Each structure stands twice: as structure tokens, then as C-alpha cells.
């Protein structure tokens, strides 16, 4: 592909923003924050991807979908680069992505609770212990409780709202 006919970096980012996460199809790979960089090196398009965690079972599907989408758009020379450092964090989920999660019924990560360990998000003090306040994505109540540290995928925990009584997933902070 010649320099004159190849797509711009912005156009490639737009294409990547159309690829849904295979485990949470309402959010794109770009909104999830795992696409770290896109650049041309000569005639080769380099896409840098940071998995949500090293054991994520969706990584191979994600790479397949990126390659499929870009090849369908005419990209012939493509390299997917896996970048593990810095490690992905839920802070990389876009604001739009967080709203998409909420609309889908998944509570997005509480701000400031990601991998740096600094709990700047909202916490309650209950009997001398800290409890993360996770807002119900359905009714907005803060009267929720964790049912299980393990949810429908490894990156989510199971919660229940004590007001509307609905169960929901919380996207765990990583």
C-alpha cells in the first residue's frame, strides 16, 4: 500500500473503535483502552494492544478481530504488538465506555480505585472497615452489596442492589 493510498492514523482509530469487546459487546476495544498505539512503519501498520490482564481468555479473539477488521479494510501488511508494561488499568476505560457499561447493566469501575492502590473513589466507613460504594447501574442506588468476588467473566464481580433487588456485574478495578 503506497503512502498516498493508505488510510490515516485517525481513520484506523475509527475502524478500531467499531470492534466490540468479545466479552462485553457494548464497549469497543478503543473505549476499553486496550488499543495503546497505532502507527505506520514504512508500509506496515503497527497496532499495539495491552490485554486487560495477562491471562485474559479473550486476547486471541481480540487479536483475530483486529486483524480481520483491518484486512477487510485493505491493510495488507499488519503487525499486532503486545505491550504488557505499563499494565492495563480500568482508568483507561473512556468516559463514553463507562456510560456504555452502565447502560448495559454493568457497574463501571469506581473512579480512583484502579491498580495504583490509591482508593480515591467513594467509600463508606462501616464498623471500622472500608467498603467500596458501587452504584446500581439500573436504579442508581448506593445501597448495594457484593455477592461474590467472581462474576460472569474474570474481570467482573457479582453485586446485588438492596433497593431494586436486581443482581448486576461490577467491572472490577485492575
C-alpha atoms as one frame of an Amber mdcrd trajectory, in Angstrom:
protein
   0.000   0.000   0.000   1.538   3.290  -1.046   1.753   6.261   1.281  -0.710
   8.137  -0.932  -3.412   5.448  -0.695  -3.010   4.202   2.843  -5.537   5.296
   5.462  -4.674   7.937   8.009  -3.978   7.001  11.621  -7.239   8.737  12.614
  -9.154   6.598  10.130  -7.576   3.417  11.536  -8.513   4.519  15.077 -12.108
   4.996  13.859 -12.116   1.462  12.427 -10.730   0.014  15.660 -13.408   1.902
  17.621 -16.006  -0.199  15.798 -14.645  -3.525  17.079 -16.603  -4.679  20.139
 -15.009  -6.389  23.110 -15.902 -10.099  22.743 -16.962 -10.434  26.403 -18.818
  -7.108  26.674 -20.013  -6.297  23.148 -21.483  -2.916  24.080 -17.992  -1.443
  24.560 -15.350  -1.122  21.847 -11.704  -2.096  22.159 -10.847   1.608  21.959
 -13.339   2.533  24.722 -11.895  -0.288  26.821  -8.489   1.350  26.466  -6.572
  -1.713  25.317  -5.512  -0.238  21.961  -2.420   1.661  23.047  -0.954   2.899
  19.789  -1.412   2.844  16.020   1.377   3.859  13.662   2.798   3.257  10.238
   6.365   1.968   9.974   7.059   2.064   6.282   4.247   0.104   4.625   3.417
  -1.864   7.791   0.663  -0.819  10.165   1.659  -1.486  13.779  -1.203  -1.793
  16.303  -0.127  -2.002  19.936  -2.508  -3.848  22.263  -2.334  -4.179  26.048
  -4.549  -7.004  27.341  -6.691  -6.304  30.378  -4.611  -8.910  32.181  -2.050
 -11.470  31.037  -4.417 -14.438  31.384  -7.418 -12.854  29.670  -9.131 -15.643
  27.697 -10.416 -13.160  25.104  -6.962 -11.973  23.979  -6.704 -14.292  20.976
 -10.249 -13.406  19.855  -9.442  -9.694  20.204  -6.301 -10.062  18.084  -8.232
 -12.060  15.474 -10.956  -9.392  15.271  -8.413  -6.565  14.928  -6.650  -8.399
  12.124  -9.919  -9.353  10.392 -11.271  -5.783  10.510  -8.091  -4.176   9.232
  -7.519  -6.724   6.477 -11.126  -6.242   5.315 -10.316  -2.519   5.100  -7.385
  -3.246   2.783  -4.466  -3.332   5.213  -2.060  -5.890   3.761   0.990  -5.516
   5.973  -0.022  -5.584   9.626   1.754  -6.278  12.887  -0.011  -6.662  16.216
   2.325  -5.764  19.037   1.531  -6.953  22.578   2.584  -4.468  25.255   2.405
  -5.616  28.878   4.033  -2.614  30.518   2.569  -0.409  31.715  -0.120  -2.857
  32.713  -3.670  -2.054  31.644  -5.811  -0.380  34.277  -9.526   0.334  34.469
  -8.572   4.021  34.494  -8.018   3.580  30.734 -11.724   2.942  30.083 -13.089
   6.031  28.376 -15.892   8.112  29.869 -18.095   7.044  26.957 -17.169   3.419
  27.622 -18.146   3.762  31.288 -21.563   5.091  30.277 -21.988   2.244  27.795
 -21.219  -0.261  30.572 -23.772   1.383  32.876 -26.410   1.397  30.138 -25.743
  -2.305  29.539 -26.342  -3.079  33.226 -22.712  -3.376  34.342 -21.486  -1.008
  37.035 -18.302   0.667  35.748 -15.205   0.795  37.955 -15.376   3.337  40.746
 -13.064   6.229  39.860  -9.707   6.174  41.608  -9.790   2.507  42.603  -7.532
   1.104  39.879  -4.180  -0.634  40.084  -2.269   2.193  41.736  -3.888   1.135
  45.001  -4.961   4.660  45.916  -8.606   4.437  46.828  -9.770   7.904  45.904
 -13.242   6.745  44.954 -16.241   6.785  47.253 -16.008   4.611  50.353 -18.177
   4.189  53.407 -16.856   3.622  56.902 -18.777   0.725  58.426 -17.749  -0.671
  61.807 -14.167   0.435  61.243 -13.941  -1.244  57.825 -13.907   0.349  54.412
 -16.482  -0.717  51.850 -16.417   0.283  48.239 -19.644   2.002  47.235 -20.772
   0.553  43.926 -23.781   2.299  42.414 -26.514   0.107  40.929 -26.474   0.599
  37.136 -30.231   0.027  36.977 -31.681   2.355  39.628 -28.651   4.399  40.764
 -28.895   3.294  44.407 -25.751   3.162  46.509 -27.395   0.568  48.770 -25.620
  -2.398  47.165 -23.666  -5.412  48.338 -21.086  -7.703  46.827 -22.432 -11.226
  46.431 -19.256 -12.759  45.032 -15.804 -11.584  44.029 -16.327 -13.639  40.876
 -18.795 -12.622  38.184 -19.713 -13.740  34.679 -16.136 -13.125  33.492 -12.857
 -12.927  35.460 -12.858  -9.116  35.239 -16.239  -8.725  36.956 -17.694  -9.290
  40.439 -21.324 -10.078  41.268 -23.338  -7.471  43.172 -26.950  -7.019  44.217
 -28.934  -3.870  44.775 -30.764  -3.864  48.111 -33.302  -1.320  46.843 -34.427
  -2.626  43.438 -33.288  -6.183  44.320 -31.660  -6.661  40.919 -28.343  -8.503
  40.536 -25.633  -6.874  38.433 -21.989  -7.203  37.498 -19.348  -4.731  38.637
 -16.337  -4.254  36.387 -13.544  -4.887  38.891 -10.703  -2.459  39.232  -7.483
  -3.852  37.935
